[in-house]
Amino acid sequence: MKIYIKVEKKGGKETIKDAKFQTLGCGHAIAISDMICELIKGKTFEEALKIGYEDIAEEIGEVPPAKIHCAHLAQAGVKAAIEDYKKKNK
């Protein structure tokens, strides 16, 4: 699961303007990847990093316990995308 972000600077803050994903996995992994991309759009980095399983489940419904790891992978993907952006734009 990979998350790609497009960032714009507004009022001194970096905001996620757009987000895309590349996921190889089951339907749950794809749905969660898509949902987290929608949820982080328009958010600052700090706000995006706070998005968790509860936020995802509220939007797409309860995820079977065996598939909760997909939400954790999506969160890790967002964190990695933000860290990559910061590293490249120091």
C-alpha distance (Angstrom), angle and dihedral (degrees) to the residues before:
residue distance angle dihedral
M1 . . .
K2 3.79 . .
I3 3.78 126.9 .
Y4 3.80 121.0 -158.9
I5 3.81 121.9 -164.5
K6 3.79 135.2 -164.2
V7 3.79 111.6 -152.8
E8 3.78 133.3 -159.6
K9 3.77 128.1 -173.3
K10 3.80 115.9 -126.6
G11 3.77 122.5 176.8
G12 3.78 92.2 -18.3
K13 3.82 92.9 -50.8
E14 3.76 127.2 106.9
T15 3.78 112.5 -127.0
I16 3.78 128.5 -171.6
K17 3.79 104.1 -117.2
D18 3.80 96.8 179.2
A19 3.79 138.9 -0.5
K20 3.79 133.1 -162.4
F21 3.78 133.0 -179.8
Q22 3.77 142.0 -150.6
T23 3.77 113.4 -158.6
L24 3.76 133.9 171.2
G25 3.76 108.6 -166.5
C26 3.74 148.1 71.1
G27 3.78 127.3 -33.1
H28 3.80 91.4 -93.2
A29 3.80 91.9 55.0
I30 3.80 91.3 50.1
A31 3.82 93.8 45.9
I32 3.80 92.3 48.2
S33 3.81 92.0 47.1
D34 3.79 90.0 52.4
M35 3.80 92.6 46.0
I36 3.80 95.6 49.9
C37 3.82 89.5 49.9
E38 3.80 89.3 54.7
L39 3.80 92.2 45.7
I40 3.82 95.7 52.2
K41 3.82 96.3 49.2
G42 3.79 110.4 111.3
K43 3.79 92.9 13.3
T44 3.79 129.2 119.8
F45 3.78 116.7 -120.1
E46 3.79 90.8 -101.1
E47 3.81 92.3 51.7
A48 3.80 92.6 45.9
L49 3.79 92.3 52.0
K50 3.82 90.3 55.1
I51 3.81 93.5 59.0
G52 3.76 107.2 111.2
Y53 3.77 144.4 170.0
E54 3.81 92.2 -74.2
D55 3.81 91.5 58.3
I56 3.79 91.7 48.3
A57 3.81 93.6 46.5
E58 3.81 90.7 48.8
E59 3.80 89.4 58.8
I60 3.81 103.3 38.6
G61 3.78 101.8 21.6
E62 3.75 133.4 -109.9
V63 3.80 115.2 -29.6
P64 3.81 119.9 -142.1
P65 3.83 111.9 -101.9
A66 3.81 91.1 -115.1
K67 3.83 89.5 59.3
I68 3.81 100.5 46.3
H69 3.81 88.6 99.4
C70 3.83 86.8 70.7
A71 3.82 89.0 66.6
H72 3.79 90.4 50.0
L73 3.81 90.0 50.4
A74 3.81 90.2 51.1
Q75 3.81 91.2 50.6
A76 3.80 89.7 49.4
G77 3.81 89.1 49.6
V78 3.80 91.8 54.1
K79 3.79 91.1 47.9
A80 3.81 91.3 49.3
A81 3.82 92.2 48.6
I82 3.80 91.5 51.5
E83 3.80 92.8 46.1
D84 3.81 90.2 48.8
Y85 3.81 91.1 50.6
K86 3.81 92.0 49.4
K87 3.80 91.8 47.6
K88 3.80 92.5 51.3
N89 3.82 94.6 43.8
K90 3.80 104.1 46.0
